[in-house]
Amino acid sequence: MTRELQPLVRRNEWRSLTPAPLDDWEPEKSVSVVIPTWQAGATLPVVLAALAAQTYPTHLLEVVVVDDGNPDPVVLPEVRPENTVLVRVGDGWGRANACHTGVQASSGEIIQWLDADMLCFAEHVAAQARWHHLVDYAVVLGTKRFVDPSALVGIEPGAVRDAVADGAIATTWDWDAEETHKWVEGMWRRTNDLTLAGPRAFRAHVGATGSLTRSLYDAAGGMATSLRLGEDMELGHRLAEAGGVLLPEHSSRAWHLGRTHVMEHRDAINRYNDAFLANLVPTMRPKRNRRGRRYDVPFLEVVLDSRAHPGERVQRVVDAVLDSTLDDLRVVLVGDWSSLTQERISPVRDPRLEARIVQRTYAGDQRVELVTDLPTTRRSPWRLTLDGVTTAPGESALEDLLDDLERHHDGAAVIEGVGRLERTAAVSRVLRVHGRLGDDELDSAYGLVRRSASDVGWVATDEREVPRYEGKMKPPVPRD
């Protein structure tokens, strides 16, 4: 599908899209259902039996079962989809690593995750796949109910396949009475199925059943294979940064055979996840301290090209940024740092003196990165690109501006005399759909506001004083 044919969804308002009706469309894209398995011998046969009864065309459906180093190697049951392959993990372990291994071994244009304890209804795959025929940046979540799997004891996989095919599986349990995924569906309810959630929508990204295009998966960088838990939320953050739109598909239904590991050990798992997700997912701000800590992925990236500017002015602006009440940031300073050789030269006559002073000032600062070229990949949810060094932010200017943009779910701010503040998710969405980045496109995707420097708390650089320690010699003060 070419960019020109894809509609641009504003924020997460996915109802602007109209997918093909389930009972009247002709699928064209191939789907790979990736199933990571760890000691799932009791449920995998019925999961595969249900997939053998899907309404999605057989010649477009591939199932990749991933053996994540099970003590007893996985053996594929007789009742399964025609194109089912078994892959064994070579290096590493854990769900994220197994899912990524499965993706690497698959061939579908659409990737659908499915846990090895998910018993799907017949339209499960098709209901999700139709969205990806419309846009290539949709991330679709199926819905589920948690049930007691003992109701399936003694039922052969072939009978399960037939029950899925004729719809009888829907009455094995009572959909309205069984346990829901309370936290996720609660968020769906509060935000009108995520359409009001804006950039926060991907906090609801959970991985038991969901799908996306291979191109979006690759653009986001794939699964973080080193994570053992929380990999779905971490991937959700990067899918948002890649321009994705998250939507729940209520007609893609499945029975979850038993309760989840998270449900049984919520507090312990949340404590474990906090240490990892706080560092990697800056949009999960309640997991981060307001100040004092440094994180792998900062919330804001401030970019300044230091070339052709007096070193003293560069320092004053950078120091003002670092003095902000918003502590969760990184400054990227672009300069010709490689030209700063160690050849003999008088320090006061050095033609590169300005750059050398700036380089030495920030070489040891954790929050300043010295680069010769601006990275094309945006690593933070927000990037502020400064036009120059004539203005500097007041102490709370950055925090106040970002809080305002987050409150309104805006995607960018153009600040006269300062520069451009852009939301990474908005930029990625626009580039994915239009292939170019302009103010009109950003405004259509997320909203763009224009402000003057004074409106957002920026002042003339010479007027911004960053406090220093007092250094006067004083006589000792007698102790009481």
Helices and strands as residue ranges (DSSP letters): G 3-5, G 14-16, E 31-37, H 44-51, G 58-60, E 61-67, E 84-88, H 95-105, E 110-114, E 118-120, H 124-132, E 138-147, G 149-152, H 157-165, G 168-171, H 182-190, G 198-204, E 209-213, H 214-220, H 231-241, E 245-257, H 261-264, H 266-280, G 285-287, E 300-305, H 311-322, E 329-334, G 337-339, G 347-349, H 353-362, E 368-371, E 382-386, E 391-393, H 397-408, E 412-416, E 419-423, H 424-434, H 439-445, E 448-452, G 454-456, E 458-460, G 461-463
